[in-house]
């Protein structure tokens, strides 16, 4: 137990240096049978890795849903990940990646698991492309050498679950009361997932909140610095332009931990409230968020909880 807790602490402490660990796995060959590419998921999303279990397929179950498994008394949906991204396993579906994401647990069936690598977020580049369909959020360069061709596609779990089980992910935004900001100020938001940005944008619009959306922590940090320079030259406080920063944690180039730490260490910016909105739940993450000075933490995607977190942070 002590060794397990030590491992969790070590991984949590990686965020102090803009680093994280990526679980690498394979899904089989591409549709043309040419090669088997590497894919990755943040280790923080993985609850456990188990051999393929006996799957119970309910009536009406359709691909990419395979059915349900019983793991120590918990009934968990199983998703055929190769079918999602269009790969064909050569040796079958042999491993289940049991993941905890945005208040839910599900298992992804994969062909094989390779290794866990420790990377800097600067080695991960935004990649909203057709690679892997619409389900690849970024590309990780696995070696420090920029000329290296050893790459892994980081999957957008939010997009996958939204498309497979949309009814479970949609937010009910009816009857929401508007939140008032200082005239001229906005929420600066950052998230690398397309579906997450869409949900956040819809939520902020429903609350009557003007916003500027960024795709990475680095983009948000550079935008914030540009706005700060403008307000300094005009002799007005930064909060006249930026009422709050709302950020995801997992983002290429600069993660939400580093973005928050940069803001709270800057004497001119630390007055801005920062709320973390992330699919990475758990006490270890929440404690670390508090330690770096964030003003709120809320797990995706419940609009009532997000609203409460925004109101509480703005009240400070």
C-alpha angles and dihedrals in degrees: 000000000000090000091049092051090047090054091051091048092050092052092046091050090056088076089068088071101037091258135128142169124253125202109219121208141160130236100188134259126334117258090275092053092237105128146348111242128203121248129187145203127188109262089229088069093054117091095177144333117231137171116262111289132207106281124214111210115206122211111277095022109149134190131304086033108076099184135258136315130198111227111181092328097315117114109220132184115238121216123199098228096186089055090051095056097032102254129139116220112227095202100027133252104315107157137050120210105203106206135188112211133162096340095315138094124217138156125233116207112220136171099237144341119234112184147301116262129193113225142171115241087236086070089061118081128194110255114179093168140122092269108119089006112271093325104086114092099177147355120240120210102214097200131053090236107097090208092058116118094204102115139160129203111230110215124229099231091181092058093045095052093042092056096041097043105016096157089062094051104044118107121226105226100172118127097013117156117228120251114221122223130187106282110266095021126112143192110253105213131186131191131144097207117091094213092045091052090049092051093045091048091050091049094049091047091050089053091049092244120148112222147176113219124212130186099216140024089245092055091049092048093050091046091050092050091051091051091047091054090052094050092048091052089049093046095237129125118263090238088068086071106023116040095176146347116232111190143175118224103223109063135139121254094010126020127217093256091059093043091052093045091050091053096046093047093053113088092211097047106034091090089071112098114237122203121189114217108185146153087219100094129171137098094269092061094041092051091049091049089056091048093057092051105257114161096218146004127205131172119231133285119012113107094203091056092045090050092050092049092050093048092047093049094046090050089062 
